[in-house]
Amino acid sequence: MTLDRHRIDGVAPITAKILPAEVFDERLSQAGYTKAGSAPAQGNRLKVWWVHAEYARVEAIYSPDGATAITAYHVAV
């Protein structure tokens, strides 16, 4: 639960440790990110990749039901 520990290019700093998925997704979408895929993650969570034309890919981890964004960070391509 570390959304507030990572900076995502093009998105205003997130000060909450978690966010409802619809709020988090809207912030990324408004910054020009698009969902590129998903897969199961450790701890029965959901991993989602977001891509942007200018910024590095973002990997986000959601709760098992996909309702809560837990963390997100840039990953090398």
C-alpha positions as CSV (number, residue, x, y, z in Angstrom):
1,M,0.0,0.0,0.0
2,T,2.5,2.5,-1.3
3,L,0.9,4.7,-3.9
4,D,2.2,7.7,-2.0
5,R,5.8,6.5,-2.3
6,H,6.2,6.5,-6.1
7,R,6.1,9.3,-8.6
8,I,4.3,8.7,-11.9
9,D,5.4,10.9,-14.8
10,G,2.6,13.2,-15.9
11,V,0.4,12.5,-12.8
12,A,0.1,14.9,-9.8
13,P,1.7,13.3,-6.7
14,I,-0.6,10.8,-5.0
15,T,-0.7,11.4,-1.3
16,A,-2.9,8.5,-0.4
17,K,-1.5,5.0,0.3
18,I,-4.3,3.4,-1.7
19,L,-7.1,4.7,-4.0
20,P,-10.3,3.3,-5.4
21,A,-9.4,1.8,-8.8
22,E,-11.8,4.1,-10.7
23,V,-10.1,7.2,-9.2
24,F,-6.6,5.9,-9.9
25,D,-7.5,4.7,-13.4
26,E,-9.0,8.1,-14.2
27,R,-5.9,10.0,-13.1
28,L,-3.7,7.8,-15.4
29,S,-6.2,8.1,-18.3
30,Q,-6.3,11.9,-18.0
31,A,-2.5,12.0,-18.1
32,G,-2.5,10.1,-21.4
33,Y,-1.9,6.5,-20.2
34,T,-3.7,3.5,-21.7
35,K,-4.1,0.1,-20.2
36,A,-1.9,-2.4,-22.1
37,G,-2.5,-5.7,-20.3
38,S,-2.9,-7.5,-17.1
39,A,-1.9,-10.6,-15.3
40,P,-2.1,-12.3,-11.9
41,A,0.4,-10.9,-9.3
42,Q,1.9,-12.2,-6.1
43,G,-0.6,-12.5,-3.2
44,N,-3.6,-13.2,-5.5
45,R,-3.4,-9.5,-6.6
46,L,-3.9,-8.1,-10.1
47,K,-1.0,-6.5,-12.1
48,V,-1.9,-4.0,-14.8
49,W,0.5,-2.3,-17.3
50,W,-0.2,1.2,-18.5
51,V,1.6,2.7,-21.5
52,H,2.2,6.3,-22.6
53,A,3.6,7.8,-25.8
54,E,6.2,9.8,-23.9
55,Y,6.7,8.2,-20.5
56,A,8.0,4.9,-19.3
57,R,5.5,2.1,-18.8
58,V,3.8,1.9,-15.4
59,E,3.1,-1.3,-13.6
60,A,0.2,-1.0,-11.1
61,I,-0.9,-3.6,-8.5
62,Y,-4.5,-3.8,-7.5
63,S,-6.4,-5.7,-4.9
64,P,-7.6,-9.2,-5.9
65,D,-11.0,-7.9,-6.9
66,G,-9.5,-5.1,-8.9
67,A,-11.4,-2.5,-6.8
68,T,-8.4,-0.8,-5.1
69,A,-5.1,0.4,-6.5
70,I,-2.4,-0.5,-4.1
71,T,0.9,0.6,-5.7
72,A,2.2,1.8,-9.0
73,Y,5.7,2.5,-10.4
74,H,7.6,3.0,-13.6
75,V,9.4,-0.1,-15.1
76,A,12.1,-0.2,-17.6
77,V,11.0,-1.4,-21.0
